[in-house]
């Protein structure tokens, strides 16, 4: 539990909306993933068309208080890299 008022974080589900919106925008804007970008190398739209919907589904069971400290860049990067892995992984 935070001791100082400045340490209080918004952990409500309403905090997910702007976090995921910013993460989806970062993911879409990063292009080919060069120079430490969010998205992995390759076509950023290849694996996932609806990035915002993917983020909702991917993190649906993760508590908001666990996502908020990570920030939108890390949330986007985790989802982007996992989606790219799934797109390149051979079936079977």
C-alpha distances in whole Angstrom, upper triangle without the diagonal:
4,6,9,11,12,9,8,10,13,12,15,19,20,18,20,24,23,22,25,27,27,27,30,31,31,32,35,36,35,39,40,37,39,37,33,33,31,34,36,39,42,42,39,40,42,39,37,39,36,33,31,31,31,27,27,28,27,23,24,22,19,16,15,12,14,17,15,14,18,20,23,25,24,23,27,28,27,28,32,32,32,34,37,37,37,40,42,41,45,45,45
4,6,7,8,6,6,9,12,12,16,19,20,18,20,23,23,21,24,26,26,26,29,30,29,31,34,34,34,38,39,36,37,35,32,32,30,33,35,39,41,42,38,40,42,39,37,39,36,33,30,32,32,28,27,29,28,24,25,24,21,17,16,13,15,17,15,13,17,18,22,24,23,23,26,28,27,29,31,32,32,35,37,37,38,41,42,42,46,46,47
4,7,9,7,8,12,15,16,19,22,23,21,24,26,25,24,28,30,28,29,32,33,32,34,37,37,37,41,42,39,40,38,35,35,33,36,38,42,45,45,41,43,45,43,41,42,39,36,34,35,35,31,31,33,32,28,29,27,24,21,20,16,18,20,18,17,20,21,25,27,26,26,30,31,30,32,35,36,36,38,40,41,42,44,46,46,49,50,51
4,5,5,7,11,14,16,19,22,22,20,23,25,24,23,27,28,27,28,31,32,31,33,36,36,36,39,41,38,39,37,34,34,32,36,38,41,44,44,41,42,44,42,40,41,39,36,33,35,35,31,31,33,32,29,30,29,25,22,20,17,19,21,18,16,20,21,24,26,25,26,29,30,30,32,35,36,36,38,40,41,42,44,46,46,50,50,52
4,5,6,9,12,14,17,20,20,18,21,23,22,21,25,26,25,26,30,30,29,32,34,34,35,38,40,37,39,37,34,33,32,35,38,41,43,43,40,41,43,41,39,40,37,34,31,33,34,30,29,32,31,28,28,28,25,21,19,16,19,20,17,16,20,20,23,25,25,25,28,30,30,31,34,35,36,37,40,41,42,44,46,46,50,50,52
4,6,8,11,14,17,20,19,17,20,22,20,19,23,24,22,24,27,27,26,29,32,31,31,35,37,34,35,33,30,30,28,32,35,38,40,40,37,38,41,39,37,38,35,32,29,32,32,28,28,31,30,26,27,27,24,21,18,16,18,18,15,14,17,17,20,22,22,23,26,27,27,29,31,33,33,35,37,38,39,41,43,44,47,48,50
4,6,10,12,15,18,18,15,18,21,19,18,22,23,22,22,26,27,26,28,31,30,31,34,36,33,34,32,29,28,27,30,33,36,39,39,35,37,39,37,35,36,33,30,28,30,30,26,26,29,27,24,25,24,21,18,16,13,15,16,12,11,15,15,19,21,20,21,24,25,25,27,29,30,31,33,35,36,37,39,41,41,45,46,47
4,7,9,12,15,15,13,16,18,17,17,20,22,21,22,25,26,25,27,30,30,31,34,36,33,35,33,30,29,27,30,33,36,39,38,35,36,38,36,34,35,32,29,26,28,28,25,24,27,26,22,23,22,19,16,13,11,14,14,11,11,15,15,18,21,20,20,23,25,25,26,29,30,31,32,35,35,36,38,40,41,44,45,46
4,6,9,12,12,9,12,15,14,13,16,18,17,18,21,22,22,24,27,27,27,31,33,30,32,31,27,26,24,27,30,33,35,35,31,32,35,33,30,31,28,25,23,24,24,21,20,23,22,19,19,19,16,13,10,8,11,11,8,9,12,12,15,18,17,17,20,22,22,23,25,27,27,29,31,32,33,35,37,37,41,41,43
4,6,9,8,6,9,12,11,11,14,16,16,17,20,21,21,23,25,26,27,30,32,30,32,31,28,27,24,27,30,33,35,34,30,31,33,31,29,29,26,23,20,22,22,19,18,21,21,17,17,18,15,12,9,8,11,11,8,10,13,12,14,18,18,16,19,22,21,22,25,27,27,28,30,32,32,34,36,37,40,40,42
4,7,8,6,8,11,12,11,14,16,16,17,19,21,21,23,25,26,27,30,32,30,32,31,28,27,24,26,29,32,34,33,30,30,32,30,27,28,25,22,19,20,21,17,16,18,18,14,14,14,12,8,5,5,8,9,7,10,12,13,14,18,17,15,18,21,20,20,23,25,25,26,29,30,30,32,34,35,38,38,39
4,5,6,7,10,12,12,13,15,17,17,19,21,22,23,25,27,28,31,33,31,34,33,30,28,25,27,30,33,35,34,30,30,32,30,27,27,24,22,18,19,20,17,15,17,18,14,14,14,12,9,7,8,11,11,10,13,15,15,16,19,19,17,19,22,21,21,24,26,25,26,29,30,30,32,35,35,38,38,39
4,5,5,7,10,10,11,13,15,15,17,19,20,21,23,25,26,29,31,29,32,32,29,27,24,25,28,31,32,31,27,27,29,27,24,24,20,19,15,15,17,14,11,14,15,12,11,12,11,9,6,9,12,11,10,14,15,15,15,19,18,15,18,21,20,19,22,24,23,24,27,28,27,29,32,33,36,35,37
4,5,6,8,9,11,12,14,15,16,18,19,21,22,24,25,28,31,29,32,32,29,27,24,25,28,32,32,31,27,27,29,27,24,24,20,19,15,16,18,15,13,16,17,14,13,15,14,12,9,11,14,12,11,15,16,15,14,18,19,16,18,21,21,20,23,25,25,25,28,30,29,31,34,34,37,37,39
4,6,6,6,9,10,11,12,15,16,17,19,20,22,23,26,28,26,29,29,26,24,21,23,26,29,31,29,26,26,28,26,23,23,20,18,14,16,17,14,13,16,16,13,13,15,13,11,7,9,11,9,8,11,13,11,11,15,16,13,15,19,18,18,21,23,23,23,26,28,28,29,32,33,36,36,38
4,6,5,6,8,10,10,12,14,15,16,18,20,21,24,26,24,27,27,24,22,19,20,23,27,28,26,22,22,25,23,20,20,17,14,11,12,13,10,9,12,13,10,10,12,11,10,6,9,11,8,8,12,12,10,10,14,14,11,13,16,16,15,17,20,20,20,23,24,24,26,29,29,33,33,34
4,5,5,6,9,10,11,12,14,15,16,18,20,23,25,24,27,27,25,22,19,20,23,27,27,25,22,21,24,22,19,19,15,13,10,11,13,10,9,13,14,12,12,15,14,13,10,13,14,11,11,15,15,12,11,14,15,13,13,17,17,16,18,21,21,20,23,25,25,26,29,30,33,33,35
4,6,5,6,8,10,10,12,14,15,16,18,21,24,22,25,25,23,20,17,19,23,26,26,25,21,21,24,23,20,19,16,14,11,13,15,12,12,16,16,14,15,18,16,15,12,14,15,12,10,13,13,11,9,12,14,12,13,16,17,16,18,21,21,21,24,26,26,27,30,31,34,35,37
4,6,5,6,9,10,11,12,14,15,17,20,22,20,23,23,20,17,15,17,20,23,24,23,19,20,23,21,18,19,16,13,10,13,13,10,11,14,14,12,13,15,13,13,10,12,12,8,7,10,10,7,6,9,11,8,10,13,14,13,15,18,18,19,21,23,23,24,27,28,32,32,35
4,5,5,6,8,10,10,12,14,15,18,20,19,22,22,20,17,14,15,18,21,22,21,17,17,19,18,15,15,12,9,7,9,10,7,7,11,11,10,11,14,13,13,11,14,13,10,10,13,12,9,7,10,11,8,8,12,12,11,13,16,16,16,18,20,20,21,24,26,29,29,32
4,5,5,6,9,10,11,12,14,17,20,19,22,22,20,17,14,15,19,22,22,20,16,16,19,18,15,15,12,9,7,10,11,9,10,13,14,13,15,18,16,17,14,17,17,13,13,16,14,11,8,11,13,11,10,14,15,13,14,18,18,17,20,22,22,23,26,27,31,31,34
4,5,5,6,9,10,10,12,15,18,17,19,19,17,14,12,14,17,20,21,20,16,17,20,19,16,16,14,11,9,13,13,11,13,16,15,15,17,19,17,18,15,17,17,13,12,14,13,9,6,8,11,10,9,12,14,13,14,17,18,18,19,22,23,23,26,28,31,32,35
4,5,5,6,9,10,11,14,16,14,17,18,15,12,9,11,14,17,18,17,14,15,17,16,14,14,12,9,8,11,11,8,11,14,13,12,15,17,15,16,14,16,15,11,11,13,11,8,4,6,8,6,5,8,10,9,10,13,14,14,16,18,19,20,22,24,27,29,31
4,5,5,6,9,10,12,15,14,17,19,17,13,10,10,14,17,17,15,11,12,15,14,11,11,9,6,5,9,9,7,10,13,12,13,15,18,17,18,16,19,18,14,15,17,14,12,8,9,11,9,6,10,12,10,10,13,14,13,15,18,18,18,21,23,26,27,30
4,5,5,6,9,11,14,14,16,17,16,12,10,11,15,17,17,15,12,12,16,16,13,13,11,9,8,12,13,11,14,16,16,16,19,22,20,21,19,21,20,16,16,18,16,13,9,10,13,12,9,12,14,13,12,15,17,16,17,20,21,20,23,25,29,30,33
4,5,5,6,9,12,11,13,14,12,9,7,9,12,14,16,15,11,13,16,16,14,14,13,10,11,14,14,12,15,18,16,17,19,22,20,21,19,21,19,16,16,17,14,11,8,7,10,10,7,9,12,12,10,13,16,15,16,19,20,20,22,24,28,29,32
4,6,6,8,10,9,12,14,12,8,6,6,9,12,13,11,8,9,12,12,10,11,11,8,10,13,11,10,14,16,14,15,18,21,19,21,19,21,20,16,17,18,15,13,9,8,10,9,6,7,10,9,7,10,13,12,12,15,16,16,18,21,24,26,29
4,6,7,10,10,13,15,14,11,9,8,11,13,12,10,7,8,11,12,10,10,10,8,10,13,12,12,15,17,16,18,20,23,22,24,22,24,23,19,20,21,19,16,12,11,14,13,9,11,14,12,10,13,15,13,14,17,18,17,19,22,25,26,30
4,6,9,10,12,13,13,9,9,9,12,13,13,12,9,11,14,15,14,13,14,11,13,16,16,15,19,21,20,20,23,26,24,26,24,26,24,21,21,22,19,16,13,11,14,14,11,12,15,15,12,15,18,16,16,19,21,20,21,24,27,29,33
4,6,6,8,10,9,6,6,6,9,10,11,10,8,11,14,14,14,15,15,13,15,18,17,16,19,21,19,20,24,26,24,26,24,26,24,20,21,21,18,16,13,10,13,14,10,10,14,13,10,12,16,15,14,17,19,18,19,22,25,28,31
4,6,8,11,11,8,9,7,9,8,8,7,6,9,11,13,13,14,15,13,16,19,17,17,21,22,21,22,25,28,27,29,27,29,27,23,24,25,21,19,16,14,16,16,13,12,15,15,11,13,16,15,13,17,18,17,18,21,24,26,30
4,6,9,10,8,9,7,6,5,5,6,6,10,11,13,14,15,17,15,18,21,19,19,23,23,21,23,26,29,27,30,28,30,28,24,26,26,22,21,18,15,16,17,14,12,15,15,11,12,15,14,12,15,17,15,15,19,22,24,28
4,7,7,5,6,5,5,5,7,9,8,12,13,14,15,17,18,15,18,21,18,18,22,22,20,21,25,27,25,27,26,27,25,22,23,23,19,18,16,12,13,15,12,10,13,13,10,10,14,13,11,14,17,16,16,19,22,25,28
4,6,6,9,8,8,7,10,12,11,15,16,17,18,20,22,19,22,24,22,21,25,26,24,25,28,30,28,30,29,30,27,24,25,25,21,20,18,14,16,18,15,13,16,17,13,13,17,17,15,17,20,19,18,21,24,27,30
4,6,9,10,10,10,13,15,15,18,20,20,21,23,24,21,23,26,24,23,26,28,25,26,29,31,28,30,29,29,27,24,24,23,20,19,18,14,15,18,15,13,16,18,15,15,19,19,17,19,22,22,21,24,27,30,33
4,7,9,9,10,14,16,14,18,19,19,20,22,22,19,21,24,22,20,24,25,22,22,26,27,25,26,25,25,23,20,21,20,16,16,15,11,11,14,13,10,13,15,13,12,16,17,16,17,20,20,20,22,26,29,31
4,6,8,9,12,13,11,15,16,17,17,18,19,16,18,21,19,17,21,22,20,20,24,26,23,25,24,24,22,19,20,19,16,14,12,9,10,12,10,8,12,13,10,11,15,15,14,16,19,19,19,22,25,28,30
4,7,9,12,13,10,13,15,14,14,16,16,13,14,17,15,14,17,19,16,17,20,22,20,22,20,21,19,16,17,17,13,12,10,6,8,9,6,5,8,9,7,8,12,12,12,14,16,17,18,20,23,26,28
4,7,8,9,6,10,11,11,11,13,14,11,14,16,14,13,17,18,16,17,20,22,21,23,22,24,21,18,20,20,16,15,12,10,10,11,8,6,9,9,5,7,10,10,9,11,14,13,14,17,20,23,26
4,6,8,7,11,11,11,12,15,16,14,17,19,16,16,19,20,17,19,22,24,22,25,25,26,23,20,22,22,18,18,16,13,13,13,11,8,10,10,7,6,9,9,7,9,12,12,12,14,18,20,23
4,7,8,11,11,12,14,16,18,16,19,21,18,19,23,23,20,22,26,27,26,29,28,30,27,24,26,26,22,21,19,16,16,17,14,12,14,14,10,9,12,12,9,11,14,12,12,15,18,21,24
4,6,9,8,10,12,14,17,16,19,21,18,19,23,23,21,23,26,28,27,30,30,32,29,26,28,28,24,24,21,18,19,19,16,14,16,15,11,11,13,12,9,11,13,11,11,14,17,20,23
4,5,5,8,10,11,14,13,17,18,16,18,21,21,20,22,25,28,27,30,29,31,29,26,27,28,25,24,20,18,19,19,15,14,16,15,11,12,14,12,9,13,14,11,12,15,18,20,24
4,6,7,8,9,11,10,13,15,13,14,18,18,17,19,22,25,24,26,26,28,26,22,24,25,21,20,17,15,16,15,12,11,13,12,8,10,12,10,8,12,13,11,13,16,19,21,24
4,6,5,6,9,8,12,13,12,14,17,17,16,19,21,24,24,27,26,28,27,23,25,26,23,22,18,17,18,17,13,14,15,13,10,12,13,10,10,13,13,11,13,16,19,20,24
4,6,7,11,11,15,15,13,15,18,18,17,20,22,25,25,28,28,30,28,25,27,28,25,24,21,19,20,19,15,15,16,13,11,12,13,9,8,11,11,8,10,13,15,17,20
4,7,10,9,13,13,10,13,16,14,13,17,19,21,22,25,25,28,25,22,25,26,23,22,19,18,18,16,14,14,14,11,9,10,10,6,6,9,8,5,9,11,14,15,18
4,6,6,9,9,7,10,13,12,12,15,17,19,20,23,23,25,23,21,23,25,22,20,17,17,17,15,12,13,13,10,8,11,11,7,8,11,10,9,12,14,17,17,21
4,6,9,9,8,11,13,13,14,17,18,21,22,24,24,27,25,22,24,26,23,22,18,18,19,17,14,16,16,13,11,14,14,11,12,15,14,12,16,18,20,20,24
4,6,5,6,9,10,11,12,14,15,19,19,22,21,24,23,20,21,24,22,20,16,17,18,15,13,15,16,12,12,15,15,12,14,17,15,15,18,20,22,22,25
4,5,5,6,9,10,10,12,14,17,17,19,18,21,20,17,18,20,18,16,13,13,14,12,9,12,12,9,9,12,12,10,12,15,14,14,17,19,22,23,26
4,5,5,6,9,10,11,12,16,16,17,16,19,18,15,16,19,17,15,12,14,15,11,10,13,14,10,11,15,15,13,16,18,17,17,21,22,25,25,28
4,5,5,6,8,10,10,14,15,17,16,20,19,16,18,21,19,18,15,17,17,13,12,15,15,11,13,16,15,13,16,18,16,17,20,22,24,24,26
4,5,5,6,8,10,13,14,16,16,19,18,15,17,20,18,17,14,15,15,11,10,13,12,8,9,12,11,9,12,14,13,14,17,18,21,21,23
4,5,5,6,8,11,11,13,13,16,14,11,14,16,14,13,11,12,12,8,8,11,10,7,9,12,11,10,14,15,15,16,19,20,23,23,25
4,6,6,6,9,10,12,11,15,14,12,14,17,16,15,13,15,15,11,11,14,13,10,13,16,14,13,17,18,17,18,22,22,25,25,27
4,6,5,8,10,13,13,17,16,14,16,19,17,17,16,17,16,13,13,15,13,10,13,15,13,12,16,17,15,17,20,20,22,22,23
4,6,8,9,12,13,16,14,12,15,17,15,15,14,15,14,10,11,12,10,7,10,12,10,10,13,14,13,15,18,18,21,20,22
4,6,5,8,9,12,10,9,12,14,13,13,12,14,12,9,11,13,10,9,12,14,12,13,16,17,16,18,21,21,24,24,25
4,6,8,9,13,12,11,14,16,15,16,15,18,16,12,14,16,14,12,16,17,15,15,19,20,18,20,23,23,26,25,26
4,6,9,12,11,11,14,16,16,17,17,19,17,14,16,18,15,14,18,19,16,17,21,21,19,22,25,24,26,26,26
4,6,8,7,7,11,13,12,14,14,16,14,11,14,16,13,13,16,17,16,17,20,20,20,23,25,24,27,27,28
4,5,5,7,9,11,12,13,15,17,15,13,16,18,15,16,19,20,19,20,24,24,23,26,29,28,31,31,32
4,5,5,6,9,10,11,12,15,14,11,15,17,15,15,19,21,20,21,24,25,24,27,29,29,33,32,34
4,6,6,7,9,11,13,16,14,13,16,18,17,17,21,22,21,23,26,26,27,29,31,31,34,35,36
4,6,6,7,10,12,14,12,10,14,15,14,15,18,19,18,20,23,23,24,26,28,28,31,32,33
4,6,5,7,8,11,9,7,11,13,11,12,15,17,16,18,21,21,22,24,26,26,30,30,32
4,5,5,8,11,10,9,12,14,14,15,18,19,19,21,23,24,25,27,29,30,33,34,35
4,5,9,11,10,10,13,14,14,16,18,19,20,22,24,25,26,28,30,30,34,35,36
4,7,8,6,7,10,11,10,13,15,16,16,18,20,21,22,24,26,27,30,31,33
4,6,6,6,9,10,11,13,14,16,17,19,20,22,23,25,26,27,31,32,34
4,6,5,6,8,10,11,12,14,15,16,18,20,21,22,24,26,29,30,33
4,6,5,6,9,10,10,12,14,15,16,18,20,21,22,24,28,29,32
4,5,5,6,9,10,11,12,14,15,16,18,20,21,22,26,28,30
4,6,5,6,9,10,11,12,14,16,17,19,20,21,25,26,28
4,6,5,6,8,10,10,12,14,15,16,18,20,23,25,27
4,6,5,6,8,10,10,12,14,15,17,18,22,23,26
4,6,5,6,9,10,11,12,14,16,16,20,22,24
4,6,5,6,9,10,11,12,14,15,19,20,22
4,6,5,6,9,10,11,12,14,18,19,22
4,5,5,6,9,10,11,12,16,18,20
4,5,5,6,9,10,10,14,15,18
4,5,5,6,9,10,13,14,17
4,5,5,6,9,12,14,17
4,5,5,6,10,12,14
4,6,5,8,9,12
4,6,8,10,13
4,6,9,12
4,6,9
4,7
4
